[in-house]
């Protein structure tokens, strides 16, 4: 296919787009001419789905009519909301339903996951990330290093593109991982770099990290809903993402978490625990002693 910048070519491509009908499912802001704008800001905030207002109204109605009983009764009780979201969420990131949970916000979830998957020792303490990662990832890693009484300058290793290039070569990432070897505790990359748009070879990065004994995770803020993902098959250890960009959940919308199923039934793993992550069958017995739910749900803190 030969591309050109003419309006006719764009119109023809729109007409041939099998997904074009979904445009009608969203509200578009109007421009000065009163017409819907061309919206290129989904990387910051997705558009409002037309179905969202009615969905929210159903929950308001449940709250109005059942109050606290809404946790347990009705067509969509709040106690099990994470189960209803798991199937669709798993499909988006290429996971099994037990490997995902929707909760909190992205950076909160990144910190929760790093508590578990960044466990530095005297000799294995370094973290590899891409240069130019979204600042929130940088800040999170800096503070995690300090939490362990380590110097971020000694902990964080950034890999940049070669001179004159704008994207990272997979072979260079693999070589850096091999070079760091036994000193590497965790690899944390964006699945898709927010500035360059580069989609990283997550399968290759994961394989390389595991080969030297490191944990491997991804911030998928700009990948979830935007790129094909197969987290389970790629053997990724952990990941998190926001749902308000390409998944259109709205400002302040809850984030998503992935934890590979090999960690599903590991109550011994260090984590920050909360009531909503406690075994659901025992949660309302209010007993001492945290027993995490199986799977990613065991990292939940609350139902907020």
Buried (B, 14 or more C-beta within 10 A) or exposed (E): EEEEEEEEEEEEEEEEEEEEEEEEEBEEEEEEEEEBEEEEEBBEBBBBBEEBEEEEEEBEEBEEEBEEEBBEBBEEBBBEBBEEBBEEBBEBBBBBBBBBBBBBBBBBBBBBBBBBBBBBEEEBBBBBBBEBBBEBBBEBBBEBBEEEEBEBEEBBBEBEBEEEEEBBEBEBBBEBBEEBEEBBBBBBBBBBBBEBEBBBBBBBBBBBBBEBEBBBBBBBBBBBBBBEBEBBEBBBBBBBBBBBBBBBBBEEBBBBBBBBBEBBBEEEBEBEBBEBBBBBEEBEEEEEEBBBBBBBBBBBBEEE
